[in-house]
């Protein structure tokens, strides 16, 4: 699949200070971009708005320099203040319709799908892309319900034409099969943030995706 005209970002990094293993989040992000990351989401569930915004401003200086869109996870205050490309929300976060109401100029809303039944909701219809979470079980996100697998990706692909972002234990070994099952983008946390070289990890992932196209 991949190469969705509405979402041309093949390799999607979800980053937080917690997952950078004591290294600078900004350094990890810049290395990842140099290795081929196309879009970055800042996900800081434990920071207050002031600290989150401070981190987002610094990260956006880097993403702007490289022309990489910045997504903010579930914090409209920070997203609007920093002029982010958009936001990503899940089932327990502010719903996409409310994001659209509070931020009419938001350019991109991502929405995590954990149940097939979500595909027929107004919230999914409002979203610009869908995060399929998790494709495979992962220790970095334990509050999810469905482990989709390749069959789940293929099933969702048959039911919607929205861009699909696959997340959950994604790596250079399984990225191609997930793209071939119908995903448009591969999102990773640990595969890049915890790698000895975020740049090399991103490069390997990007190559695996490109070979699957």
Order of alpha helices (4+ residues) and beta strands (2+ residues): beta-alpha-beta-alpha-beta-alpha-beta-alpha-beta-alpha-beta-alpha-beta-alpha-beta-alpha-alpha
